């Protein structure tokens, strides 16, 4: 069991490391750089080369059954779900076989709408304390479920 964190723009890296460490889980923090490496022996900071989706590809090639992935990237989430990994968004929302198709379709529709109307560029909701709390609860549940196999 491993915990993979898509670390670029991830607001819950510290929380994920804390929960993963409590479960004695190997943690991979994957980014294009700019992160301070953790001193935690369970954490490996993976710096991938610059380029579009290189961190996503690194995670997607490795994550599978029994692993937990933290990402806000819906195409990456879809690949990881397909590979059998458990996937959480930063707000604690679980992405599963049952919901990933609809979430991916909605993402694509919204991208098309934004492309068609340059004035429709909303930034979405801000990240709240409630989101952080939901994330911590969800990660705890997912790591326990992954350990049970």
TATA-V198396 format. One record per backbone hydrogen bond with DSSP energy under -1.0 kcal/mol. CO is the residue of the C=O (numbers start at 1). NH is the residue of the N-H. E is the energy in kcal/mol with one decimal. If there is no record, write none. Layout:
{{CO NH E} {CO NH E}}
This chain:
{{2 68 -2.5} {3 28 -3.0} {4 70 -2.8} {5 7 -1.4} {5 30 -2.6} {7 10 -2.0} {12 16 -2.5} {13 17 -2.5} {14 18 -2.2} {15 19 -2.4} {16 20 -2.9} {17 21 -2.4} {18 22 -1.8} {19 23 -1.4} {20 25 -2.6} {21 24 -1.6} {26 3 -2.9} {27 44 -3.0} {28 5 -3.0} {29 46 -2.9} {30 7 -2.2} {31 48 -2.7} {40 43 -1.6} {42 27 -2.9} {44 29 -2.4} {46 31 -2.5} {51 54 -1.3} {53 57 -2.4} {54 58 -2.1} {55 59 -2.1} {56 60 -3.0} {57 61 -2.1} {59 62 -1.4} {59 63 -2.8} {64 67 -2.3} {67 86 -2.8} {68 4 -2.9} {69 88 -2.7} {70 6 -2.8} {73 77 -2.5} {74 78 -2.6} {75 79 -1.9} {76 80 -2.4} {77 81 -2.8} {78 82 -2.3} {79 83 -1.5} {80 85 -2.5} {81 84 -1.5} {86 69 -2.9} {87 95 -2.5} {88 71 -2.3} {89 92 -1.9} {93 89 -2.6} {96 100 -2.5} {99 103 -2.1} {100 104 -2.7} {101 105 -2.3} {102 106 -2.4} {103 107 -2.2} {104 108 -2.3} {105 109 -2.4} {106 110 -2.6} {107 111 -2.2} {108 112 -2.2} {109 113 -2.5} {110 114 -2.5} {111 115 -2.1} {112 116 -2.0} {113 117 -1.5} {117 120 -2.2} {119 121 -1.2} {128 132 -1.9} {129 133 -2.4} {130 134 -2.6} {131 135 -2.4} {132 136 -2.3} {133 137 -2.2} {134 138 -2.6} {135 139 -3.0} {136 140 -2.0} {137 141 -2.1} {138 142 -2.7} {139 143 -2.6} {140 144 -2.0} {141 145 -2.5} {142 146 -2.6} {143 147 -2.1} {144 148 -1.6} {145 149 -1.1}}
